[in-house]
């Protein structure tokens, strides 16, 4: 019997068809070879409930909880009264907290991985080792959003940036290790939390080099002679919209000047 590991994710890690799910699923799959995984996660898309069985082979137990975005947004406003980051009450769940605490108290799990800073609030403190995969420094994202919006959203986003940064700093100090998706993100958190600098590091996303090998014979979706440019990403996410807009306005004209076709 393997050692038990508590894996907490803010979104069900399946199917691996978007950024956070790709990372969380492959972490889950890799760790399941060494640990008995007890997965707790939210389901914010009703269509994702059908994938519960797909996760069974990787998990000793599952606790999936519904998260209704509209209700969660209303619940998050409670943070304005408590003084905390709105992200935390957005995901708050007494049921998940009790479930995680019960696993730790019984000795079923001795180690834990929290995927995203919001899930740190559910990780029991009495585990032998606790790792936080923060993925991104989300507070920096909210701070950047604030500069693009008018009041009152600019105020709300700036406040969220400050309050979430305080939570991230606390979590980085409390956890045994904190991982970020890139060296730049890790360096940013290290500068913000110098006391935890020694236990903050980058764990970059990988690529299936066999599947995406240019040596493979893939069908070309473009007509003969056409040179295509493809951007893959969810276009309901502001940074992706910003990236494509920047590319189209600033970069693509120079490319077309150099390569008219």
C-alpha atoms as an extended CHARMM CRD file, in Angstrom:
* protein
*
       261  EXT
         1         1  UNK       CA              0.0000000000        0.0000000000        0.0000000000  PROA      1               0.0000000000
         2         2  UNK       CA              1.3580000000        3.4050000000       -1.0000000000  PROA      2               0.0000000000
         3         3  UNK       CA              1.5150000000        6.4710000000        1.1820000000  PROA      3               0.0000000000
         4         4  UNK       CA             -1.6000000000        8.6170000000        1.0500000000  PROA      4               0.0000000000
         5         5  UNK       CA             -1.4740000000       12.0240000000       -0.6420000000  PROA      5               0.0000000000
         6         6  UNK       CA             -4.1760000000       14.6830000000       -0.4810000000  PROA      6               0.0000000000
         7         7  UNK       CA             -4.5270000000       16.4240000000       -3.8510000000  PROA      7               0.0000000000
         8         8  UNK       CA             -6.6940000000       19.5560000000       -3.8230000000  PROA      8               0.0000000000
         9         9  UNK       CA             -7.5740000000       21.3820000000       -7.0450000000  PROA      9               0.0000000000
        10        10  UNK       CA             -9.7790000000       24.3930000000       -7.7140000000  PROA      10              0.0000000000
        11        11  UNK       CA            -11.1570000000       22.6790000000      -10.8370000000  PROA      11              0.0000000000
        12        12  UNK       CA            -11.6230000000       19.0010000000      -11.6960000000  PROA      12              0.0000000000
        13        13  UNK       CA             -8.3600000000       17.9720000000      -13.4250000000  PROA      13              0.0000000000
        14        14  UNK       CA            -10.0620000000       16.3600000000      -16.4020000000  PROA      14              0.0000000000
        15        15  UNK       CA            -10.3080000000       16.4870000000      -19.3470000000  PROA      15              0.0000000000
        16        16  UNK       CA             -6.8310000000       17.9740000000      -19.9110000000  PROA      16              0.0000000000
        17        17  UNK       CA             -8.0700000000       20.4250000000      -22.5390000000  PROA      17              0.0000000000
        18        18  UNK       CA             -7.0680000000       23.8000000000      -21.0700000000  PROA      18              0.0000000000
        19        19  UNK       CA             -4.0370000000       25.2520000000      -19.3310000000  PROA      19              0.0000000000
        20        20  UNK       CA             -4.7340000000       24.5280000000      -15.6750000000  PROA      20              0.0000000000
        21        21  UNK       CA             -6.3250000000       21.1220000000      -16.3400000000  PROA      21              0.0000000000
        22        22  UNK       CA             -3.4000000000       19.9850000000      -18.4630000000  PROA      22              0.0000000000
        23        23  UNK       CA             -0.9830000000       20.7720000000      -15.6490000000  PROA      23              0.0000000000
        24        24  UNK       CA             -3.1200000000       19.4000000000      -12.8070000000  PROA      24              0.0000000000
        25        25  UNK       CA             -4.0040000000       16.1830000000      -14.6470000000  PROA      25              0.0000000000
        26        26  UNK       CA             -0.4300000000       15.3110000000      -15.5310000000  PROA      26              0.0000000000
        27        27  UNK       CA              0.6700000000       16.0310000000      -11.9700000000  PROA      27              0.0000000000
        28        28  UNK       CA             -2.1160000000       13.7840000000      -10.7220000000  PROA      28              0.0000000000
        29        29  UNK       CA             -1.2590000000       11.0090000000      -13.1610000000  PROA      29              0.0000000000
        30        30  UNK       CA              2.4390000000       11.1470000000      -12.3140000000  PROA      30              0.0000000000
        31        31  UNK       CA              1.9260000000       11.1870000000       -8.5440000000  PROA      31              0.0000000000
        32        32  UNK       CA             -0.5990000000        8.3380000000       -8.6700000000  PROA      32              0.0000000000
        33        33  UNK       CA              2.2440000000        5.9480000000       -9.5280000000  PROA      33              0.0000000000
        34        34  UNK       CA              3.8380000000        6.6250000000       -6.1300000000  PROA      34              0.0000000000
        35        35  UNK       CA              0.9610000000        7.6040000000       -3.8550000000  PROA      35              0.0000000000
        36        36  UNK       CA             -2.6120000000        6.7030000000       -3.0580000000  PROA      36              0.0000000000
        37        37  UNK       CA             -4.2620000000        9.9050000000       -4.2390000000  PROA      37              0.0000000000
        38        38  UNK       CA             -7.2640000000       11.3530000000       -2.4350000000  PROA      38              0.0000000000
        39        39  UNK       CA             -8.5740000000       14.0230000000       -4.7790000000  PROA      39              0.0000000000
        40        40  UNK       CA            -10.7600000000       16.9220000000       -3.7030000000  PROA      40              0.0000000000
        41        41  UNK       CA            -11.8280000000       19.3680000000       -6.4020000000  PROA      41              0.0000000000
        42        42  UNK       CA            -14.5870000000       21.6920000000       -7.5380000000  PROA      42              0.0000000000
        43        43  UNK       CA            -16.6650000000       21.2060000000      -10.6800000000  PROA      43              0.0000000000
        44        44  UNK       CA            -17.6280000000       24.5700000000      -12.1620000000  PROA      44              0.0000000000
        45        45  UNK       CA            -18.9110000000       23.2460000000      -15.4850000000  PROA      45              0.0000000000
        46        46  UNK       CA            -21.8740000000       20.7930000000      -15.3720000000  PROA      46              0.0000000000
        47        47  UNK       CA            -20.4980000000       19.0770000000      -18.4890000000  PROA      47              0.0000000000
        48        48  UNK       CA            -17.4450000000       17.9660000000      -16.4950000000  PROA      48              0.0000000000
        49        49  UNK       CA            -19.3690000000       15.6470000000      -14.1690000000  PROA      49              0.0000000000
        50        50  UNK       CA            -19.2490000000       12.9770000000      -16.8590000000  PROA      50              0.0000000000
        51        51  UNK       CA            -15.4820000000       12.6930000000      -16.3660000000  PROA      51              0.0000000000
        52        52  UNK       CA            -15.6440000000       11.5310000000      -12.7580000000  PROA      52              0.0000000000
        53        53  UNK       CA            -15.1340000000        7.9070000000      -13.7870000000  PROA      53              0.0000000000
        54        54  UNK       CA            -12.1000000000        8.8540000000      -15.9010000000  PROA      54              0.0000000000
        55        55  UNK       CA            -10.2990000000        9.9380000000      -12.7210000000  PROA      55              0.0000000000
        56        56  UNK       CA            -11.0360000000        6.7670000000      -10.7660000000  PROA      56              0.0000000000
        57        57  UNK       CA             -7.9580000000        4.8520000000      -12.0470000000  PROA      57              0.0000000000
        58        58  UNK       CA             -5.6780000000        7.5270000000      -10.5590000000  PROA      58              0.0000000000
        59        59  UNK       CA             -7.3930000000        7.9930000000       -7.2070000000  PROA      59              0.0000000000
        60        60  UNK       CA             -7.9840000000        6.0270000000       -4.0280000000  PROA      60              0.0000000000
        61        61  UNK       CA            -10.9140000000        8.3440000000       -3.2830000000  PROA      61              0.0000000000
        62        62  UNK       CA            -12.6640000000       11.3150000000       -4.8390000000  PROA      62              0.0000000000
        63        63  UNK       CA            -14.5880000000       14.2350000000       -3.3960000000  PROA      63              0.0000000000
        64        64  UNK       CA            -15.9570000000       16.4130000000       -6.1740000000  PROA      64              0.0000000000
        65        65  UNK       CA            -18.0910000000       19.3770000000       -5.1920000000  PROA      65              0.0000000000
        66        66  UNK       CA            -20.2700000000       21.5760000000       -7.3990000000  PROA      66              0.0000000000
        67        67  UNK       CA            -19.2670000000       25.2050000000       -7.7700000000  PROA      67              0.0000000000
        68        68  UNK       CA            -21.8420000000       27.5200000000       -9.3170000000  PROA      68              0.0000000000
        69        69  UNK       CA            -19.9460000000       30.5720000000      -10.6500000000  PROA      69              0.0000000000
        70        70  UNK       CA            -22.8180000000       33.0140000000      -10.1180000000  PROA      70              0.0000000000
        71        71  UNK       CA            -23.3500000000       31.9510000000       -6.5010000000  PROA      71              0.0000000000
        72        72  UNK       CA            -19.6160000000       31.8610000000       -5.9140000000  PROA      72              0.0000000000
        73        73  UNK       CA            -19.2640000000       35.4420000000       -7.1450000000  PROA      73              0.0000000000
        74        74  UNK       CA            -21.9420000000       36.5590000000       -4.6970000000  PROA      74              0.0000000000
        75        75  UNK       CA            -20.2410000000       34.6050000000       -1.8820000000  PROA      75              0.0000000000
        76        76  UNK       CA            -16.9180000000       36.2110000000       -2.7390000000  PROA      76              0.0000000000
        77        77  UNK       CA            -18.3370000000       39.6440000000       -1.8630000000  PROA      77              0.0000000000
        78        78  UNK       CA            -18.1550000000       38.5410000000        1.7570000000  PROA      78              0.0000000000
        79        79  UNK       CA            -14.4540000000       39.2520000000        1.5000000000  PROA      79              0.0000000000
        80        80  UNK       CA            -15.2760000000       42.9670000000        1.4390000000  PROA      80              0.0000000000
        81        81  UNK       CA            -16.6240000000       42.5860000000        4.9840000000  PROA      81              0.0000000000
        82        82  UNK       CA            -13.9140000000       40.2650000000        6.3140000000  PROA      82              0.0000000000
        83        83  UNK       CA            -11.0290000000       42.1230000000        4.6860000000  PROA      83              0.0000000000
        84        84  UNK       CA             -9.7420000000       39.0580000000        2.8450000000  PROA      84              0.0000000000
        85        85  UNK       CA             -9.1010000000       38.4560000000       -0.8460000000  PROA      85              0.0000000000
        86        86  UNK       CA            -12.3510000000       37.8070000000       -2.7460000000  PROA      86              0.0000000000
        87        87  UNK       CA            -10.7840000000       34.6980000000       -4.2560000000  PROA      87              0.0000000000
        88        88  UNK       CA            -10.9080000000       32.8510000000       -0.9270000000  PROA      88              0.0000000000
        89        89  UNK       CA            -14.6640000000       32.9570000000       -0.1860000000  PROA      89              0.0000000000
        90        90  UNK       CA            -15.2820000000       32.2880000000       -3.8810000000  PROA      90              0.0000000000
        91        91  UNK       CA            -13.9820000000       28.7600000000       -3.2790000000  PROA      91              0.0000000000
        92        92  UNK       CA            -14.8710000000       28.3710000000        0.3930000000  PROA      92              0.0000000000
        93        93  UNK       CA            -16.4210000000       25.0250000000        1.3320000000  PROA      93              0.0000000000
        94        94  UNK       CA            -17.0080000000       23.6210000000        4.8050000000  PROA      94              0.0000000000
        95        95  UNK       CA            -17.5780000000       20.1940000000        3.2850000000  PROA      95              0.0000000000
        96        96  UNK       CA            -14.1970000000       20.0980000000        1.5680000000  PROA      96              0.0000000000
        97        97  UNK       CA            -12.5120000000       21.4350000000        4.7090000000  PROA      97              0.0000000000
        98        98  UNK       CA            -14.0580000000       18.6780000000        6.8650000000  PROA      98              0.0000000000
        99        99  UNK       CA            -13.2320000000       15.9720000000        4.3420000000  PROA      99              0.0000000000
       100       100  UNK       CA             -9.5890000000       17.0030000000        4.0960000000  PROA      100             0.0000000000
       101       101  UNK       CA             -9.2400000000       17.3420000000        7.8730000000  PROA      101             0.0000000000
       102       102  UNK       CA            -10.7600000000       13.8990000000        8.3830000000  PROA      102             0.0000000000
       103       103  UNK       CA             -8.2990000000       12.2560000000        6.0070000000  PROA      103             0.0000000000
       104       104  UNK       CA             -5.3870000000       13.9050000000        7.8080000000  PROA      104             0.0000000000
       105       105  UNK       CA             -6.6780000000       13.0930000000       11.3020000000  PROA      105             0.0000000000
       106       106  UNK       CA             -7.1540000000        9.4180000000       10.4290000000  PROA      106             0.0000000000
       107       107  UNK       CA             -3.6630000000        9.1120000000        8.9490000000  PROA      107             0.0000000000
       108       108  UNK       CA             -5.1070000000        8.2030000000        5.5450000000  PROA      108             0.0000000000
       109       109  UNK       CA             -3.0050000000       10.9920000000        4.0280000000  PROA      109             0.0000000000
       110       110  UNK       CA              0.3650000000       12.1780000000        5.3100000000  PROA      110             0.0000000000
       111       111  UNK       CA              1.3150000000       14.5290000000        2.4840000000  PROA      111             0.0000000000
       112       112  UNK       CA             -0.5640000000       17.1320000000        0.4930000000  PROA      112             0.0000000000
       113       113  UNK       CA             -0.4820000000       19.0560000000       -2.7700000000  PROA      113             0.0000000000
       114       114  UNK       CA             -2.6530000000       22.1530000000       -3.1590000000  PROA      114             0.0000000000
       115       115  UNK       CA             -3.1230000000       23.2070000000       -6.7760000000  PROA      115             0.0000000000
       116       116  UNK       CA             -3.5940000000       27.0120000000       -6.9150000000  PROA      116             0.0000000000
       117       117  UNK       CA             -3.2810000000       29.4420000000       -4.0280000000  PROA      117             0.0000000000
       118       118  UNK       CA             -7.0230000000       29.3540000000       -3.3010000000  PROA      118             0.0000000000
       119       119  UNK       CA             -6.8080000000       25.6670000000       -2.3190000000  PROA      119             0.0000000000
       120       120  UNK       CA             -4.1950000000       26.3530000000        0.3550000000  PROA      120             0.0000000000
       121       121  UNK       CA             -7.0450000000       27.2610000000        2.7110000000  PROA      121             0.0000000000
       122       122  UNK       CA             -8.1950000000       23.6290000000        2.7780000000  PROA      122             0.0000000000
       123       123  UNK       CA             -4.8340000000       21.9480000000        3.3520000000  PROA      123             0.0000000000
       124       124  UNK       CA             -4.5620000000       20.4750000000        6.8900000000  PROA      124             0.0000000000
       125       125  UNK       CA             -1.5960000000       21.7560000000        8.8570000000  PROA      125             0.0000000000
       126       126  UNK       CA             -0.7730000000       18.4070000000       10.4940000000  PROA      126             0.0000000000
       127       127  UNK       CA              0.6490000000       16.7010000000        7.3920000000  PROA      127             0.0000000000
       128       128  UNK       CA              4.2730000000       15.6090000000        7.1860000000  PROA      128             0.0000000000
       129       129  UNK       CA              4.8440000000       17.6070000000        3.9980000000  PROA      129             0.0000000000
       130       130  UNK       CA              2.7300000000       20.1600000000        2.1770000000  PROA      130             0.0000000000
       131       131  UNK       CA              3.4400000000       21.4790000000       -1.3110000000  PROA      131             0.0000000000
       132       132  UNK       CA              1.6310000000       24.3620000000       -3.0050000000  PROA      132             0.0000000000
       133       133  UNK       CA              1.5690000000       24.5120000000       -6.7800000000  PROA      133             0.0000000000
       134       134  UNK       CA              0.5860000000       28.1620000000       -7.0790000000  PROA      134             0.0000000000
       135       135  UNK       CA              1.0220000000       27.9600000000      -10.8720000000  PROA      135             0.0000000000
       136       136  UNK       CA              0.8600000000       31.7570000000      -11.2930000000  PROA      136             0.0000000000
       137       137  UNK       CA              1.2350000000       34.7310000000       -8.9760000000  PROA      137             0.0000000000
       138       138  UNK       CA             -2.4570000000       35.5270000000       -9.4270000000  PROA      138             0.0000000000
       139       139  UNK       CA             -2.2690000000       38.7270000000       -7.4010000000  PROA      139             0.0000000000
       140       140  UNK       CA             -0.0550000000       40.2500000000      -10.0780000000  PROA      140             0.0000000000
       141       141  UNK       CA             -2.6890000000       39.4210000000      -12.6870000000  PROA      141             0.0000000000
       142       142  UNK       CA             -5.3710000000       41.3120000000      -10.7200000000  PROA      142             0.0000000000
       143       143  UNK       CA             -3.0410000000       44.2720000000      -10.2680000000  PROA      143             0.0000000000
       144       144  UNK       CA             -2.4960000000       44.3950000000      -14.0190000000  PROA      144             0.0000000000
       145       145  UNK       CA             -6.2530000000       44.1430000000      -14.6340000000  PROA      145             0.0000000000
       146       146  UNK       CA             -6.7950000000       47.1790000000      -12.4090000000  PROA      146             0.0000000000
       147       147  UNK       CA             -4.7950000000       49.4220000000      -14.7290000000  PROA      147             0.0000000000
       148       148  UNK       CA             -7.0660000000       48.5470000000      -17.6710000000  PROA      148             0.0000000000
       149       149  UNK       CA            -10.4380000000       49.1560000000      -16.0120000000  PROA      149             0.0000000000
       150       150  UNK       CA            -12.4860000000       52.1200000000      -14.8870000000  PROA      150             0.0000000000
       151       151  UNK       CA            -13.7000000000       52.7050000000      -11.3550000000  PROA      151             0.0000000000
       152       152  UNK       CA            -15.1760000000       50.8100000000       -9.4900000000  PROA      152             0.0000000000
       153       153  UNK       CA            -13.6700000000       47.7200000000      -11.1350000000  PROA      153             0.0000000000
       154       154  UNK       CA            -10.2270000000       49.2890000000      -11.0330000000  PROA      154             0.0000000000
       155       155  UNK       CA            -10.5800000000       49.6560000000       -7.2560000000  PROA      155             0.0000000000
       156       156  UNK       CA            -11.8990000000       46.1110000000       -6.8000000000  PROA      156             0.0000000000
       157       157  UNK       CA             -9.0960000000       44.5980000000       -8.8880000000  PROA      157             0.0000000000
       158       158  UNK       CA             -6.3880000000       46.6680000000       -7.1870000000  PROA      158             0.0000000000
       159       159  UNK       CA             -7.7420000000       45.6300000000       -3.8000000000  PROA      159             0.0000000000
       160       160  UNK       CA             -7.7850000000       41.9850000000       -4.8790000000  PROA      160             0.0000000000
       161       161  UNK       CA             -4.1930000000       42.2850000000       -6.0310000000  PROA      161             0.0000000000
       162       162  UNK       CA             -3.1000000000       43.5730000000       -2.6200000000  PROA      162             0.0000000000
       163       163  UNK       CA             -5.1410000000       41.1670000000       -0.4880000000  PROA      163             0.0000000000
       164       164  UNK       CA             -4.3210000000       38.1220000000       -2.5960000000  PROA      164             0.0000000000
       165       165  UNK       CA             -0.6230000000       39.0230000000       -2.5200000000  PROA      165             0.0000000000
       166       166  UNK       CA             -0.7830000000       38.9470000000        1.2780000000  PROA      166             0.0000000000
       167       167  UNK       CA             -2.4310000000       35.5100000000        1.1600000000  PROA      167             0.0000000000
       168       168  UNK       CA              0.1500000000       34.2020000000       -1.3070000000  PROA      168             0.0000000000
       169       169  UNK       CA              2.9610000000       35.4140000000        0.9410000000  PROA      169             0.0000000000
       170       170  UNK       CA              1.4140000000       33.7170000000        3.9670000000  PROA      170             0.0000000000
       171       171  UNK       CA              0.9310000000       30.4550000000        2.0650000000  PROA      171             0.0000000000
       172       172  UNK       CA              4.4860000000       30.5020000000        0.7030000000  PROA      172             0.0000000000
       173       173  UNK       CA              5.7960000000       30.8460000000        4.2540000000  PROA      173             0.0000000000
       174       174  UNK       CA              3.5010000000       28.1560000000        5.6660000000  PROA      174             0.0000000000
       175       175  UNK       CA              3.9960000000       25.4570000000        3.0250000000  PROA      175             0.0000000000
       176       176  UNK       CA              7.1300000000       23.3260000000        2.7670000000  PROA      176             0.0000000000
       177       177  UNK       CA              7.5600000000       24.2220000000       -0.9100000000  PROA      177             0.0000000000
       178       178  UNK       CA              5.8390000000       26.4550000000       -3.4490000000  PROA      178             0.0000000000
       179       179  UNK       CA              5.9780000000       25.8550000000       -7.1950000000  PROA      179             0.0000000000
       180       180  UNK       CA              5.3550000000       28.2870000000      -10.0580000000  PROA      180             0.0000000000
       181       181  UNK       CA              4.8920000000       27.6080000000      -13.7480000000  PROA      181             0.0000000000
       182       182  UNK       CA              7.9380000000       29.5990000000      -14.8750000000  PROA      182             0.0000000000
       183       183  UNK       CA             11.2000000000       31.0270000000      -13.5890000000  PROA      183             0.0000000000
       184       184  UNK       CA              9.8730000000       34.5580000000      -14.0200000000  PROA      184             0.0000000000
       185       185  UNK       CA              6.8440000000       33.7940000000      -11.8460000000  PROA      185             0.0000000000
       186       186  UNK       CA              9.0490000000       32.1170000000       -9.2370000000  PROA      186             0.0000000000
       187       187  UNK       CA             11.4210000000       35.0910000000       -9.2210000000  PROA      187             0.0000000000
       188       188  UNK       CA              8.4970000000       37.4770000000       -8.7470000000  PROA      188             0.0000000000
       189       189  UNK       CA              7.2430000000       35.5640000000       -5.6980000000  PROA      189             0.0000000000
       190       190  UNK       CA             10.7640000000       35.2680000000       -4.3090000000  PROA      190             0.0000000000
       191       191  UNK       CA             11.1330000000       39.0490000000       -4.4520000000  PROA      191             0.0000000000
       192       192  UNK       CA              7.8050000000       39.5030000000       -2.7280000000  PROA      192             0.0000000000
       193       193  UNK       CA              8.4180000000       36.8920000000       -0.0300000000  PROA      193             0.0000000000
       194       194  UNK       CA             12.1550000000       36.9080000000        0.7090000000  PROA      194             0.0000000000
       195       195  UNK       CA             11.6780000000       34.8840000000        3.9190000000  PROA      195             0.0000000000
       196       196  UNK       CA             10.4310000000       31.9460000000        1.8330000000  PROA      196             0.0000000000
       197       197  UNK       CA             12.8220000000       32.4650000000       -1.0720000000  PROA      197             0.0000000000
       198       198  UNK       CA             14.6930000000       29.2090000000       -0.3980000000  PROA      198             0.0000000000
       199       199  UNK       CA             11.5510000000       27.0970000000       -0.8430000000  PROA      199             0.0000000000
       200       200  UNK       CA             10.0450000000       28.7840000000       -3.9120000000  PROA      200             0.0000000000
       201       201  UNK       CA             10.8930000000       27.3150000000       -7.3010000000  PROA      201             0.0000000000
       202       202  UNK       CA              9.7820000000       26.8370000000      -10.8820000000  PROA      202             0.0000000000
       203       203  UNK       CA              8.1750000000       23.6550000000      -12.1780000000  PROA      203             0.0000000000
       204       204  UNK       CA              7.5740000000       24.2750000000      -15.8600000000  PROA      204             0.0000000000
       205       205  UNK       CA              4.9400000000       22.6400000000      -18.0240000000  PROA      205             0.0000000000
       206       206  UNK       CA              6.1480000000       19.8950000000      -20.3050000000  PROA      206             0.0000000000
       207       207  UNK       CA              5.3140000000       19.0720000000      -23.8940000000  PROA      207             0.0000000000
       208       208  UNK       CA              4.5140000000       15.6860000000      -25.4060000000  PROA      208             0.0000000000
       209       209  UNK       CA              7.4750000000       15.7980000000      -27.7880000000  PROA      209             0.0000000000
       210       210  UNK       CA              6.4520000000       12.6020000000      -29.5790000000  PROA      210             0.0000000000
       211       211  UNK       CA              2.9280000000       13.7860000000      -30.3160000000  PROA      211             0.0000000000
       212       212  UNK       CA              3.9920000000       17.2930000000      -31.3560000000  PROA      212             0.0000000000
       213       213  UNK       CA              7.0910000000       16.2210000000      -33.2670000000  PROA      213             0.0000000000
       214       214  UNK       CA              7.4910000000       18.0570000000      -36.5970000000  PROA      214             0.0000000000
       215       215  UNK       CA              8.7260000000       14.7520000000      -38.0040000000  PROA      215             0.0000000000
       216       216  UNK       CA              5.2200000000       13.2900000000      -37.7900000000  PROA      216             0.0000000000
       217       217  UNK       CA              2.9900000000       13.4190000000      -40.8470000000  PROA      217             0.0000000000
       218       218  UNK       CA              0.0400000000       15.6030000000      -39.8970000000  PROA      218             0.0000000000
       219       219  UNK       CA             -2.6470000000       16.6350000000      -42.3810000000  PROA      219             0.0000000000
       220       220  UNK       CA             -2.3280000000       20.3000000000      -43.3690000000  PROA      220             0.0000000000
       221       221  UNK       CA             -5.6210000000       22.1370000000      -42.6420000000  PROA      221             0.0000000000
       222       222  UNK       CA             -4.6610000000       24.9830000000      -44.9920000000  PROA      222             0.0000000000
       223       223  UNK       CA             -4.9830000000       25.0920000000      -48.7910000000  PROA      223             0.0000000000
       224       224  UNK       CA             -1.7730000000       24.5060000000      -50.7630000000  PROA      224             0.0000000000
       225       225  UNK       CA              0.6660000000       27.3890000000      -50.5650000000  PROA      225             0.0000000000
       226       226  UNK       CA             -0.9720000000       29.0440000000      -47.5660000000  PROA      226             0.0000000000
       227       227  UNK       CA              1.1860000000       29.8120000000      -44.5380000000  PROA      227             0.0000000000
       228       228  UNK       CA             -0.9500000000       29.7390000000      -41.4020000000  PROA      228             0.0000000000
       229       229  UNK       CA             -0.5730000000       31.2170000000      -37.9550000000  PROA      229             0.0000000000
       230       230  UNK       CA             -2.3050000000       29.4220000000      -35.0900000000  PROA      230             0.0000000000
       231       231  UNK       CA             -2.9420000000       30.5960000000      -31.5410000000  PROA      231             0.0000000000
       232       232  UNK       CA             -4.3600000000       28.0230000000      -29.1410000000  PROA      232             0.0000000000
       233       233  UNK       CA             -5.9890000000       29.2960000000      -25.9780000000  PROA      233             0.0000000000
       234       234  UNK       CA             -9.2920000000       30.0680000000      -24.2950000000  PROA      234             0.0000000000
       235       235  UNK       CA            -10.4800000000       33.4010000000      -25.6270000000  PROA      235             0.0000000000
       236       236  UNK       CA            -12.6220000000       34.1910000000      -22.5840000000  PROA      236             0.0000000000
       237       237  UNK       CA             -9.3800000000       34.8390000000      -20.6630000000  PROA      237             0.0000000000
       238       238  UNK       CA             -8.1630000000       38.4410000000      -20.7590000000  PROA      238             0.0000000000
       239       239  UNK       CA             -4.4100000000       37.7290000000      -20.9740000000  PROA      239             0.0000000000
       240       240  UNK       CA             -5.0140000000       35.5590000000      -24.0400000000  PROA      240             0.0000000000
       241       241  UNK       CA             -7.1310000000       38.2620000000      -25.6760000000  PROA      241             0.0000000000
       242       242  UNK       CA             -4.4350000000       40.7960000000      -24.8520000000  PROA      242             0.0000000000
       243       243  UNK       CA             -1.7430000000       38.5440000000      -26.3080000000  PROA      243             0.0000000000
       244       244  UNK       CA             -3.5720000000       38.0080000000      -29.5930000000  PROA      244             0.0000000000
       245       245  UNK       CA             -4.4570000000       41.6790000000      -29.9170000000  PROA      245             0.0000000000
       246       246  UNK       CA             -0.8410000000       42.6670000000      -29.2670000000  PROA      246             0.0000000000
       247       247  UNK       CA              0.3810000000       40.1310000000      -31.8220000000  PROA      247             0.0000000000
       248       248  UNK       CA             -2.1290000000       41.2400000000      -34.4690000000  PROA      248             0.0000000000
       249       249  UNK       CA             -1.4280000000       44.9390000000      -34.0130000000  PROA      249             0.0000000000
       250       250  UNK       CA              2.2960000000       45.0320000000      -33.2620000000  PROA      250             0.0000000000
       251       251  UNK       CA              3.9230000000       41.9000000000      -34.6340000000  PROA      251             0.0000000000
       252       252  UNK       CA              1.8820000000       40.4970000000      -37.5320000000  PROA      252             0.0000000000
       253       253  UNK       CA              2.2710000000       43.5940000000      -39.7750000000  PROA      253             0.0000000000
       254       254  UNK       CA              6.0640000000       43.2240000000      -39.6110000000  PROA      254             0.0000000000
       255       255  UNK       CA              5.7800000000       39.5410000000      -40.4540000000  PROA      255             0.0000000000
       256       256  UNK       CA              3.5600000000       40.3000000000      -43.4630000000  PROA      256             0.0000000000
       257       257  UNK       CA              6.0120000000       42.9560000000      -44.6670000000  PROA      257             0.0000000000
       258       258  UNK       CA              8.8150000000       40.4040000000      -44.5370000000  PROA      258             0.0000000000
       259       259  UNK       CA              6.7380000000       37.4840000000      -45.8260000000  PROA      259             0.0000000000
       260       260  UNK       CA              3.9200000000       38.8990000000      -48.0010000000  PROA      260             0.0000000000
       261       261  UNK       CA              2.3780000000       35.4530000000      -48.4950000000  PROA      261             0.0000000000
